[in-house]
C-alpha cells in the first residue's frame, strides 16, 4: 500500500525557519513527481511546490518563491520542504502528494495518486 508520512511541523515565530519531511513507502518513489500542498484554516487547498522524479525540474508558487526550497533524496525515499522567512499567512496544514503523471507541468488536484495525512505549521508570536 502506498503511503506518505509527513513530519516536522510545529509552532514557529514570524521570520523563523522550519523543515518538513515526507517519507514514502509502498511504491517506487523515484517514479513519481512529488509536491507540497497546503490548506490554511477555513480556506481551500493551495499548491506550494513540485519537484520532478529526478529533482531537475522544480516549480514554486509565487506566494512562497524565494523563501521555500523543495528537495528530495531518492535513496531515502524522502521529500523535504525548507521554509525560511515564515509569515503568519504560511500557517496551514501541509500535505505531501505523489503524482506519476504529468511529467512536464504542475499536477492538478485530481492527478495526485497518493496524499499524506498532513503536518500542521503555525507561524505566530
PEDADA-V849376 format. One record per backbone hydrogen bond with DSSP energy under -0.5 kcal/mol. CO is the residue of the C=O (numbers start at 1). NH is the residue of the N-H. If there is no record, write none. Layout:
<<CO NH> <CO NH>>
This chain:
<<3 25> <4 117> <5 23> <7 21> <10 122> <12 124> <13 16> <15 85> <16 86> <18 83> <20 81> <21 7> <22 79> <23 5> <25 3> <27 29> <28 31> <29 32> <33 99> <34 51> <35 97> <36 48> <36 49> <37 95> <38 46> <39 93> <40 43> <44 40> <46 38> <48 61> <49 36> <50 59> <51 34> <52 55> <57 52> <59 50> <61 64> <61 65> <64 67> <64 68> <67 84> <69 82> <71 80> <73 76> <73 77> <73 78> <77 24> <78 73> <79 22> <80 71> <81 20> <81 83> <82 69> <82 84> <83 18> <86 15> <87 90> <88 91> <92 94> <92 121> <93 39> <94 119> <95 37> <96 116> <97 35> <98 113> <98 114> <99 33> <108 111> <109 112> <114 98> <119 94> <120 10> <121 92> <122 12> <122 124>>
